[in-house]
């Protein structure tokens, strides 16, 4: 996995496309790049998605807030739940990959419906 700026151009493009799609419903959405990932959030709220990039693949991995059971019943993306943890990642119950721009719209809709919460303590 890699930082946004050091990742494959296709990986960066998928991240930017997902961000742009989410901005359609969350116009104040912000994206912060760090050494290891990008974080999506609304000002004043906690991050609801972390994007991991790949150095050589046209792919991003999206770690998201939300209830794993809800994510597993939706059909937009293939969600992988993880073992519960007490770490700082405890509200991020799993992830999914995006490997094509054609998956962006459905992934953004699922993130908005299942991960985004204007009250981050509610998730």
Helices and strands as residue ranges (DSSP letters): G 4-6, H 9-23, E 30-33, E 38-41, E 49-53, E 60-65, H 68-73, E 80-81, E 92-98, G 101-103, H 104-114, G 120-122
